[in-house]
Amino acid sequence: MSLHVVQLLRGLMGLTRRLPMQRAKMHSKPPREELGTMDVAVGLTACFLCCLLPSGWVLSHLESYKKRE
């Protein structure tokens, strides 16, 4: 590499060191109430219905999508 490229890369690295870094201000606490079995079951069922059911329907009807009409 030429000397100019090396100096350019060093200059760019110096700029990135001086930029302020944004950090997420997250604080977690223990839950107020423990999740019950029914709460977990309802949550998992909702995730299944919202995410996996539509994608399964599309995959099961893939052959009809391939046909040209």
Order of alpha helices (4+ residues) and beta strands (2+ residues): alpha-alpha-alpha-alpha
